[in-house]
Amino acid sequence: MVFNMEILDKIVLHQSAHHMELIKYLLVLTHFLFIGYAGLLLGSLILSIYFRNRFNKTNEKKYYLAVKKIIDLATFNKGASFTFAIVPLLSAMFGYSQLLHLTNINIALYLFWSAIFLFISLIFIYSFKYSIHLRDIFQFADQSNIESDDVKTEIQHYKSSTNILYLKSGKYGLFLLLVAIYFYSVASQLAVDLNNWNNNRSFFVELFSINSITYFLQFIIISLIITSLIILYKYFRVNSEELINDEELKSFLKNFSLKILLSFSLIYPLLILLNSFSKPVLSLSFNFFGLIVVVFILVLFIVSLTYVMLKEDSLKYVTSIVFIFFITLFLNVVKEQSVFDTSTKSHFAFLSNEYINYEKNLIESAGLLKVTVNGADIYNGKCIACHQFDRKLVGPAHNDVLPKYEGKKAELVKFILNPVKVNPEYPAMPNQGLKPSEAEAVADYLLANYKKK
Ligand code: HEC
């Protein structure tokens, strides 16, 4: 790779097996959120640009109205867009750098670029959205009672720059968004393709691998399915029909969305298959195939319900389809993650072993061994040669000498650490070379176990 994200390596926390498990769950959630939202963003942008072009060609009002209805689907709030699109990418970036710490792979880098492109594309997409609404304002604003010529030229000026924005920003936004999603696809496929991790592949091979390309195409299909579903759900669910009052637009948009939904739901399984074939065989598992079967069954459900609705010209299953589709999407993410699981098993074992060593060193270096030292063990190892509780041996019976230490643990610890001559009937006790934490543990053990009189 051209340059490394070493900074991320530096902030990596040491991972215990439990942490890694947790991060894996969070990654599933992150991918699900990202695909859901970025999918809606992409689909609504594609469709609104398509309708805008139709409008430019035919001048039919319904297309223009459709542009306005659709572009607002994902761009309801700037803050939300950044939260749903950028934040998942950044958290996935940190998640992967934790899990794939000490490997050669650079998933975080691709996610980083994805976030950058997405950020810029959002600026264009919002400009596109505002240009559409501003255009209307200029179109219908009554300028006849404006006296000043200056104001009129100014209005003219803003009108034409709005128009340029309207014609250009959507396209730029779409291009950048596609690049962002492509980088995301490369990242998420690289994560599940660990066989190639350590063969330093060239940047281009990495970038244009078949699984990245098929995953990217799959993303586009998903985005159109989501968008058509959300159009149907938002504008045509029972009780929400008054959101569109133009009859022509209504029936056009309804049919159009149903057809998109049907055709892309049919293509979706094909792309899942293509993508699965391009996965490394070693990383496939029973879970993976099981999930594919479930996903296929659910998609079949969606296709047949949509077909029935088209035939009957009704929308009664829309809510159920939305529900089924998001479950499908979630399972699809879980499926990807199961490949990740399979192919990272050995790496995770390695990392959690690293962690155990790390933890041991940390505790030792902080003098915190108390956590693992056991007073009874030390006593039995070091003291029992000269002491018993009820009998004198080389040294005095503990039951005789400990009462004077009752409530004075610190003094007892001090004696154990540094024995001084006490009783002339006995020889001096040799220093046992214990650490403070060990001496304390033995003192606790003695005080708790001698016979209190
Ligand atoms: C080599 C034999 C020997 C070993 C091993 C030994 N001790 Fe002693 N210990 C003695 C003798 C001898 C005395 C009596 C010293 C004196 O009175 O000056 C003594 C005295 C003591 C006393 C009484 C001190 C007092 O104030 O009267 C305590 C408590 C004690 N030992 C705890 C320990 C503990 C805890 C260990 C293990 C970590 C230990 N000893 C290991 C020989 C030993």
Boltz pocket constraint, residues with backbone or C-beta under 6 A from the ligand:
constraints:
  - pocket:
      binder: B
      contacts: [[A, 378], [A, 379], [A, 382], [A, 383], [A, 384], [A, 385], [A, 386], [A, 387], [A, 394], [A, 395], [A, 396], [A, 401], [A, 415], [A, 416], [A, 420], [A, 421], [A, 422], [A, 423], [A, 424], [A, 426], [A, 427], [A, 428], [A, 429], [A, 430], [A, 432], [A, 434], [A, 442]]
      max_distance: 6.0
